Amino acid sequence: MAIPSKDIRNSLDPDIAGSYYAMQRAGQAAIDLAIQTNTAIVTTIDGKIVRIPAAELIKKRQLTS
């Protein structure tokens, strides 16, 4: 069962709307740390739990830079 998602950036509460960008920064910091420590990130993609190794994170970063 899929849960409908609302874009929190459209919230009337500025704290909630701003939390979207705070979560993006936190995610980027986690990726940076994983690369520095040669560890993996565990996340969900299409509802499935996925482990992304540091080497793959580095490759993705190089492709987007």
mmCIF file as gemmi writes it, N, C-alpha and C atoms, coordinates in Angstrom:
data_model
loop_
_atom_site.group_PDB
_atom_site.id
_atom_site.type_symbol
_atom_site.label_atom_id
_atom_site.label_alt_id
_atom_site.label_comp_id
_atom_site.label_asym_id
_atom_site.label_entity_id
_atom_site.label_seq_id
_atom_site.pdbx_PDB_ins_code
_atom_site.Cartn_x
_atom_site.Cartn_y
_atom_site.Cartn_z
_atom_site.occupancy
_atom_site.B_iso_or_equiv
_atom_site.pdbx_formal_charge
_atom_site.auth_seq_id
_atom_site.auth_asym_id
_atom_site.pdbx_PDB_model_num
ATOM 1 N N . MET Axp A 1 ? 0.843 -1.174 0 1 0 ? 1 A 1
ATOM 2 C CA . MET Axp A 1 ? 0 0 0 1 0 ? 1 A 1
ATOM 3 C C . MET Axp A 1 ? 0.893 1.244 0 1 0 ? 1 A 1
ATOM 4 N N . ALA Axp A 2 ? 0.76 2.069 -0.984 1 0 ? 2 A 1
ATOM 5 C CA . ALA Axp A 2 ? 1.553 3.287 -1.094 1 0 ? 2 A 1
ATOM 6 C C . ALA Axp A 2 ? 0.905 4.399 -0.285 1 0 ? 2 A 1
ATOM 7 N N . ILE Axp A 3 ? 1.742 5.13 0.419 1 0 ? 3 A 1
ATOM 8 C CA . ILE Axp A 3 ? 1.258 6.264 1.198 1 0 ? 3 A 1
ATOM 9 C C . ILE Axp A 3 ? 1.414 7.513 0.336 1 0 ? 3 A 1
ATOM 10 N N . PRO Axp A 4 ? 0.328 8.258 0.127 1 0 ? 4 A 1
ATOM 11 C CA . PRO Axp A 4 ? 0.461 9.466 -0.691 1 0 ? 4 A 1
ATOM 12 C C . PRO Axp A 4 ? 1.403 10.452 0.002 1 0 ? 4 A 1
ATOM 13 N N . SER Axp A 5 ? 2.257 11.065 -0.787 1 0 ? 5 A 1
ATOM 14 C CA . SER Axp A 5 ? 3.203 12.008 -0.195 1 0 ? 5 A 1
ATOM 15 C C . SER Axp A 5 ? 2.865 13.422 -0.64 1 0 ? 5 A 1
ATOM 16 N N . LYS Axp A 6 ? 3.037 14.34 0.287 1 0 ? 6 A 1
ATOM 17 C CA . LYS Axp A 6 ? 2.849 15.749 -0.012 1 0 ? 6 A 1
ATOM 18 C C . LYS Axp A 6 ? 4.222 16.394 0.004 1 0 ? 6 A 1
ATOM 19 N N . ASP Axp A 7 ? 4.406 17.356 -0.82 1 0 ? 7 A 1
ATOM 20 C CA . ASP Axp A 7 ? 5.68 18.062 -0.861 1 0 ? 7 A 1
ATOM 21 C C . ASP Axp A 7 ? 5.721 19.035 0.309 1 0 ? 7 A 1
ATOM 22 N N . ILE Axp A 8 ? 6.597 18.747 1.273 1 0 ? 8 A 1
ATOM 23 C CA . ILE Axp A 8 ? 6.654 19.59 2.468 1 0 ? 8 A 1
ATOM 24 C C . ILE Axp A 8 ? 7.154 20.993 2.166 1 0 ? 8 A 1
ATOM 25 N N . ARG Axp A 9 ? 7.772 21.179 1.012 1 0 ? 9 A 1
ATOM 26 C CA . ARG Axp A 9 ? 8.236 22.529 0.655 1 0 ? 9 A 1
ATOM 27 C C . ARG Axp A 9 ? 7.061 23.487 0.465 1 0 ? 9 A 1
ATOM 28 N N . ASN Axp A 10 ? 5.864 22.946 0.269 1 0 ? 10 A 1
ATOM 29 C CA . ASN Axp A 10 ? 4.676 23.772 0.077 1 0 ? 10 A 1
ATOM 30 C C . ASN Axp A 10 ? 3.908 24.018 1.372 1 0 ? 10 A 1
ATOM 31 N N . SER Axp A 11 ? 4.477 23.596 2.496 1 0 ? 11 A 1
ATOM 32 C CA . SER Axp A 11 ? 3.803 23.774 3.777 1 0 ? 11 A 1
ATOM 33 C C . SER Axp A 11 ? 3.676 25.258 4.122 1 0 ? 11 A 1
ATOM 34 N N . LEU Axp A 12 ? 2.592 25.594 4.796 1 0 ? 12 A 1
ATOM 35 C CA . LEU Axp A 12 ? 2.4 26.967 5.262 1 0 ? 12 A 1
ATOM 36 C C . LEU Axp A 12 ? 3.311 27.286 6.439 1 0 ? 12 A 1
ATOM 37 N N . ASP Axp A 13 ? 3.77 26.243 7.124 1 0 ? 13 A 1
ATOM 38 C CA . ASP Axp A 13 ? 4.686 26.418 8.262 1 0 ? 13 A 1
ATOM 39 C C . ASP Axp A 13 ? 6.112 26.543 7.708 1 0 ? 13 A 1
ATOM 40 N N . PRO Axp A 14 ? 6.756 27.693 7.898 1 0 ? 14 A 1
ATOM 41 C CA . PRO Axp A 14 ? 8.095 27.881 7.325 1 0 ? 14 A 1
ATOM 42 C C . PRO Axp A 14 ? 9.134 26.908 7.883 1 0 ? 14 A 1
ATOM 43 N N . ASP Axp A 15 ? 8.952 26.45 9.117 1 0 ? 15 A 1
ATOM 44 C CA . ASP Axp A 15 ? 9.892 25.474 9.681 1 0 ? 15 A 1
ATOM 45 C C . ASP Axp A 15 ? 9.79 24.137 8.954 1 0 ? 15 A 1
ATOM 46 N N . ILE Axp A 16 ? 8.574 23.722 8.679 1 0 ? 16 A 1
ATOM 47 C CA . ILE Axp A 16 ? 8.381 22.461 7.958 1 0 ? 16 A 1
ATOM 48 C C . ILE Axp A 16 ? 8.882 22.603 6.52 1 0 ? 16 A 1
ATOM 49 N N . ALA Axp A 17 ? 8.545 23.705 5.877 1 0 ? 17 A 1
ATOM 50 C CA . ALA Axp A 17 ? 8.999 23.923 4.496 1 0 ? 17 A 1
ATOM 51 C C . ALA Axp A 17 ? 10.523 23.935 4.436 1 0 ? 17 A 1
ATOM 52 N N . GLY Axp A 18 ? 11.175 24.567 5.395 1 0 ? 18 A 1
ATOM 53 C CA . GLY Axp A 18 ? 12.634 24.638 5.413 1 0 ? 18 A 1
ATOM 54 C C . GLY Axp A 18 ? 13.302 23.327 5.778 1 0 ? 18 A 1
ATOM 55 N N . SER Axp A 19 ? 12.557 22.431 6.432 1 0 ? 19 A 1
ATOM 56 C CA . SER Axp A 19 ? 13.154 21.159 6.838 1 0 ? 19 A 1
ATOM 57 C C . SER Axp A 19 ? 13.536 20.296 5.635 1 0 ? 19 A 1
ATOM 58 N N . TYR Axp A 20 ? 12.893 20.513 4.507 1 0 ? 20 A 1
ATOM 59 C CA . TYR Axp A 20 ? 13.239 19.768 3.291 1 0 ? 20 A 1
ATOM 60 C C . TYR Axp A 20 ? 14.707 19.978 2.95 1 0 ? 20 A 1
ATOM 61 N N . TYR Axp A 21 ? 15.132 21.224 2.968 1 0 ? 21 A 1
ATOM 62 C CA . TYR Axp A 21 ? 16.517 21.538 2.614 1 0 ? 21 A 1
ATOM 63 C C . TYR Axp A 21 ? 17.478 21.08 3.695 1 0 ? 21 A 1
ATOM 64 N N . ALA Axp A 22 ? 17.041 21.106 4.954 1 0 ? 22 A 1
ATOM 65 C CA . ALA Axp A 22 ? 17.868 20.602 6.051 1 0 ? 22 A 1
ATOM 66 C C . ALA Axp A 22 ? 18.097 19.101 5.893 1 0 ? 22 A 1
ATOM 67 N N . MET Axp A 23 ? 17.063 18.376 5.475 1 0 ? 23 A 1
ATOM 68 C CA . MET Axp A 23 ? 17.209 16.936 5.262 1 0 ? 23 A 1
ATOM 69 C C . MET Axp A 23 ? 18.129 16.652 4.079 1 0 ? 23 A 1
ATOM 70 N N . GLN Axp A 24 ? 18.057 17.483 3.043 1 0 ? 24 A 1
ATOM 71 C CA . GLN Axp A 24 ? 18.972 17.31 1.906 1 0 ? 24 A 1
ATOM 72 C C . GLN Axp A 24 ? 20.42 17.513 2.352 1 0 ? 24 A 1
ATOM 73 N N . ARG Axp A 25 ? 20.652 18.546 3.164 1 0 ? 25 A 1
ATOM 74 C CA . ARG Axp A 25 ? 22.017 18.798 3.659 1 0 ? 25 A 1
ATOM 75 C C . ARG Axp A 25 ? 22.496 17.647 4.538 1 0 ? 25 A 1
ATOM 76 N N . ALA Axp A 26 ? 21.62 17.123 5.374 1 0 ? 26 A 1
ATOM 77 C CA . ALA Axp A 26 ? 21.991 16.001 6.246 1 0 ? 26 A 1
ATOM 78 C C . ALA Axp A 26 ? 22.318 14.758 5.424 1 0 ? 26 A 1
ATOM 79 N N . GLY Axp A 27 ? 21.546 14.517 4.389 1 0 ? 27 A 1
ATOM 80 C CA . GLY Axp A 27 ? 21.823 13.387 3.5 1 0 ? 27 A 1
ATOM 81 C C . GLY Axp A 27 ? 23.158 13.534 2.8 1 0 ? 27 A 1
ATOM 82 N N . GLN Axp A 28 ? 23.45 14.752 2.345 1 0 ? 28 A 1
ATOM 83 C CA . GLN Axp A 28 ? 24.729 15.008 1.678 1 0 ? 28 A 1
ATOM 84 C C . GLN Axp A 28 ? 25.887 14.834 2.656 1 0 ? 28 A 1
ATOM 85 N N . ALA Axp A 29 ? 25.695 15.272 3.908 1 0 ? 29 A 1
ATOM 86 C CA . ALA Axp A 29 ? 26.736 15.105 4.93 1 0 ? 29 A 1
ATOM 87 C C . ALA Axp A 29 ? 26.978 13.621 5.213 1 0 ? 29 A 1
ATOM 88 N N . ALA Axp A 30 ? 25.914 12.823 5.214 1 0 ? 30 A 1
ATOM 89 C CA . ALA Axp A 30 ? 26.054 11.377 5.428 1 0 ? 30 A 1
ATOM 90 C C . ALA Axp A 30 ? 26.824 10.741 4.278 1 0 ? 30 A 1
ATOM 91 N N . ILE Axp A 31 ? 26.549 11.173 3.053 1 0 ? 31 A 1
ATOM 92 C CA . ILE Axp A 31 ? 27.285 10.658 1.9 1 0 ? 31 A 1
ATOM 93 C C . ILE Axp A 31 ? 28.751 11.058 1.985 1 0 ? 31 A 1
ATOM 94 N N . ASP Axp A 32 ? 29.021 12.303 2.348 1 0 ? 32 A 1
ATOM 95 C CA . ASP Axp A 32 ? 30.403 12.764 2.497 1 0 ? 32 A 1
ATOM 96 C C . ASP Axp A 32 ? 31.15 11.912 3.522 1 0 ? 32 A 1
ATOM 97 N N . LEU Axp A 33 ? 30.503 11.648 4.659 1 0 ? 33 A 1
ATOM 98 C CA . LEU Axp A 33 ? 31.127 10.85 5.714 1 0 ? 33 A 1
ATOM 99 C C . LEU Axp A 33 ? 31.352 9.412 5.25 1 0 ? 33 A 1
ATOM 100 N N . ALA Axp A 34 ? 30.393 8.847 4.534 1 0 ? 34 A 1
ATOM 101 C CA . ALA Axp A 34 ? 30.546 7.481 4.025 1 0 ? 34 A 1
ATOM 102 C C . ALA Axp A 34 ? 31.736 7.388 3.074 1 0 ? 34 A 1
ATOM 103 N N . ILE Axp A 35 ? 31.901 8.397 2.241 1 0 ? 35 A 1
ATOM 104 C CA . ILE Axp A 35 ? 33.039 8.409 1.31 1 0 ? 35 A 1
ATOM 105 C C . ILE Axp A 35 ? 34.347 8.537 2.084 1 0 ? 35 A 1
ATOM 106 N N . GLN Axp A 36 ? 34.384 9.435 3.061 1 0 ? 36 A 1
ATOM 107 C CA . GLN Axp A 36 ? 35.607 9.65 3.847 1 0 ? 36 A 1
ATOM 108 C C . GLN Axp A 36 ? 36.008 8.408 4.64 1 0 ? 36 A 1
ATOM 109 N N . THR Axp A 37 ? 35.035 7.66 5.116 1 0 ? 37 A 1
ATOM 110 C CA . THR Axp A 37 ? 35.321 6.495 5.956 1 0 ? 37 A 1
ATOM 111 C C . THR Axp A 37 ? 35.22 5.177 5.193 1 0 ? 37 A 1
ATOM 112 N N . ASN Axp A 38 ? 34.991 5.26 3.883 1 0 ? 38 A 1
ATOM 113 C CA . ASN Axp A 38 ? 34.878 4.075 3.023 1 0 ? 38 A 1
ATOM 114 C C . ASN Axp A 38 ? 33.827 3.096 3.554 1 0 ? 38 A 1
ATOM 115 N N . THR Axp A 39 ? 32.679 3.639 3.902 1 0 ? 39 A 1
ATOM 116 C CA . THR Axp A 39 ? 31.559 2.819 4.36 1 0 ? 39 A 1
ATOM 117 C C . THR Axp A 39 ? 30.377 3.016 3.409 1 0 ? 39 A 1
ATOM 118 N N . ALA Axp A 40 ? 29.322 2.29 3.649 1 0 ? 40 A 1
ATOM 119 C CA . ALA Axp A 40 ? 28.152 2.345 2.769 1 0 ? 40 A 1
ATOM 120 C C . ALA Axp A 40 ? 27.048 3.191 3.377 1 0 ? 40 A 1
ATOM 121 N N . ILE Axp A 41 ? 26.138 3.606 2.52 1 0 ? 41 A 1
ATOM 122 C CA . ILE Axp A 41 ? 24.903 4.277 2.915 1 0 ? 41 A 1
ATOM 123 C C . ILE Axp A 41 ? 23.783 3.245 2.748 1 0 ? 41 A 1
ATOM 124 N N . VAL Axp A 42 ? 22.881 3.209 3.711 1 0 ? 42 A 1
ATOM 125 C CA . VAL Axp A 42 ? 21.699 2.353 3.598 1 0 ? 42 A 1
ATOM 126 C C . VAL Axp A 42 ? 20.506 3.282 3.446 1 0 ? 42 A 1
ATOM 127 N N . THR Axp A 43 ? 19.74 3.082 2.377 1 0 ? 43 A 1
ATOM 128 C CA . THR Axp A 43 ? 18.611 3.953 2.069 1 0 ? 43 A 1
ATOM 129 C C . THR Axp A 43 ? 17.503 3.12 1.44 1 0 ? 43 A 1
ATOM 130 N N . THR Axp A 44 ? 16.421 3.764 1.075 1 0 ? 44 A 1
ATOM 131 C CA . THR Axp A 44 ? 15.373 3.061 0.344 1 0 ? 44 A 1
ATOM 132 C C . THR Axp A 44 ? 15.263 3.646 -1.051 1 0 ? 44 A 1
ATOM 133 N N . ILE Axp A 45 ? 15.109 2.773 -2.011 1 0 ? 45 A 1
ATOM 134 C CA . ILE Axp A 45 ? 14.889 3.163 -3.401 1 0 ? 45 A 1
ATOM 135 C C . ILE Axp A 45 ? 13.694 2.365 -3.884 1 0 ? 45 A 1
ATOM 136 N N . ASP Axp A 46 ? 12.666 3.064 -4.324 1 0 ? 46 A 1
ATOM 137 C CA . ASP Axp A 46 ? 11.421 2.426 -4.763 1 0 ? 46 A 1
ATOM 138 C C . ASP Axp A 46 ? 10.871 1.485 -3.696 1 0 ? 46 A 1
ATOM 139 N N . GLY Axp A 47 ? 10.976 1.908 -2.427 1 0 ? 47 A 1
ATOM 140 C CA . GLY Axp A 47 ? 10.423 1.131 -1.331 1 0 ? 47 A 1
ATOM 141 C C . GLY Axp A 47 ? 11.267 -0.041 -0.876 1 0 ? 47 A 1
ATOM 142 N N . LYS Axp A 48 ? 12.431 -0.249 -1.484 1 0 ? 48 A 1
ATOM 143 C CA . LYS Axp A 48 ? 13.301 -1.366 -1.105 1 0 ? 48 A 1
ATOM 144 C C . LYS Axp A 48 ? 14.533 -0.827 -0.393 1 0 ? 48 A 1
ATOM 145 N N . ILE Axp A 49 ? 14.975 -1.539 0.641 1 0 ? 49 A 1
ATOM 146 C CA . ILE Axp A 49 ? 16.183 -1.15 1.363 1 0 ? 49 A 1
ATOM 147 C C . ILE Axp A 49 ? 17.385 -1.517 0.507 1 0 ? 49 A 1
ATOM 148 N N . VAL Axp A 50 ? 18.264 -0.532 0.304 1 0 ? 50 A 1
ATOM 149 C CA . VAL Axp A 50 ? 19.426 -0.702 -0.579 1 0 ? 50 A 1
ATOM 150 C C . VAL Axp A 50 ? 20.683 -0.228 0.133 1 0 ? 50 A 1
ATOM 151 N N . ARG Axp A 51 ? 21.756 -0.971 -0.01 1 0 ? 51 A 1
ATOM 152 C CA . ARG Axp A 51 ? 23.064 -0.603 0.524 1 0 ? 51 A 1
ATOM 153 C C . ARG Axp A 51 ? 23.899 -0.085 -0.64 1 0 ? 51 A 1
ATOM 154 N N . ILE Axp A 52 ? 24.399 1.157 -0.523 1 0 ? 52 A 1
ATOM 155 C CA . ILE Axp A 52 ? 25.209 1.751 -1.58 1 0 ? 52 A 1
ATOM 156 C C . ILE Axp A 52 ? 26.632 1.922 -1.046 1 0 ? 52 A 1
ATOM 157 N N . PRO Axp A 53 ? 27.59 1.158 -1.568 1 0 ? 53 A 1
ATOM 158 C CA . PRO Axp A 53 ? 28.973 1.244 -1.089 1 0 ? 53 A 1
ATOM 159 C C . PRO Axp A 53 ? 29.621 2.586 -1.447 1 0 ? 53 A 1
ATOM 160 N N . ALA Axp A 54 ? 30.659 2.932 -0.711 1 0 ? 54 A 1
ATOM 161 C CA . ALA Axp A 54 ? 31.367 4.196 -0.924 1 0 ? 54 A 1
ATOM 162 C C . ALA Axp A 54 ? 31.857 4.324 -2.365 1 0 ? 54 A 1
ATOM 163 N N . ALA Axp A 55 ? 32.349 3.254 -2.946 1 0 ? 55 A 1
ATOM 164 C CA . ALA Axp A 55 ? 32.861 3.315 -4.323 1 0 ? 55 A 1
ATOM 165 C C . ALA Axp A 55 ? 31.769 3.758 -5.289 1 0 ? 55 A 1
ATOM 166 N N . GLU Axp A 56 ? 30.566 3.267 -5.091 1 0 ? 56 A 1
ATOM 167 C CA . GLU Axp A 56 ? 29.455 3.66 -5.962 1 0 ? 56 A 1
ATOM 168 C C . GLU Axp A 56 ? 29.053 5.114 -5.712 1 0 ? 56 A 1
ATOM 169 N N . LEU Axp A 57 ? 29.107 5.549 -4.452 1 0 ? 57 A 1
ATOM 170 C CA . LEU Axp A 57 ? 28.81 6.945 -4.136 1 0 ? 57 A 1
ATOM 171 C C . LEU Axp A 57 ? 29.804 7.883 -4.827 1 0 ? 57 A 1
ATOM 172 N N . ILE Axp A 58 ? 31.069 7.467 -4.841 1 0 ? 58 A 1
ATOM 173 C CA . ILE Axp A 58 ? 32.111 8.27 -5.5 1 0 ? 58 A 1
ATOM 174 C C . ILE Axp A 58 ? 31.834 8.342 -6.998 1 0 ? 58 A 1
ATOM 175 N N . LYS Axp A 59 ? 31.487 7.213 -7.606 1 0 ? 59 A 1
ATOM 176 C CA . LYS Axp A 59 ? 31.198 7.209 -9.053 1 0 ? 59 A 1
ATOM 177 C C . LYS Axp A 59 ? 30.013 8.117 -9.374 1 0 ? 59 A 1
ATOM 178 N N . LYS Axp A 60 ? 28.95 8.039 -8.56 1 0 ? 60 A 1
ATOM 179 C CA . LYS Axp A 60 ? 27.777 8.888 -8.787 1 0 ? 60 A 1
ATOM 180 C C . LYS Axp A 60 ? 28.144 10.364 -8.66 1 0 ? 60 A 1
ATOM 181 N N . ARG Axp A 61 ? 28.983 10.679 -7.684 1 0 ? 61 A 1
ATOM 182 C CA . ARG Axp A 61 ? 29.391 12.069 -7.479 1 0 ? 61 A 1
ATOM 183 C C . ARG Axp A 61 ? 30.205 12.575 -8.671 1 0 ? 61 A 1
ATOM 184 N N . GLN Axp A 62 ? 31.083 11.732 -9.197 1 0 ? 62 A 1
ATOM 185 C CA . GLN Axp A 62 ? 31.894 12.14 -10.338 1 0 ? 62 A 1
ATOM 186 C C . GLN Axp A 62 ? 31.032 12.361 -11.579 1 0 ? 62 A 1
ATOM 187 N N . LEU Axp A 63 ? 29.979 11.588 -11.729 1 0 ? 63 A 1
ATOM 188 C CA . LEU Axp A 63 ? 29.099 11.751 -12.882 1 0 ? 63 A 1
ATOM 189 C C . LEU Axp A 63 ? 28.272 13.018 -12.817 1 0 ? 63 A 1
ATOM 190 N N . THR Axp A 64 ? 27.969 13.468 -11.603 1 0 ? 64 A 1
ATOM 191 C CA . THR Axp A 64 ? 27.137 14.664 -11.456 1 0 ? 64 A 1
ATOM 192 C C . THR Axp A 64 ? 27.95 15.944 -11.291 1 0 ? 64 A 1
ATOM 193 N N . SER Axp A 65 ? 29.251 15.799 -11.16 1 0 ? 65 A 1
ATOM 194 C CA . SER Axp A 65 ? 30.091 17.001 -10.975 1 0 ? 65 A 1
ATOM 195 C C . SER Axp A 65 ? 30.498 17.611 -12.29 1 0 ? 65 A 1
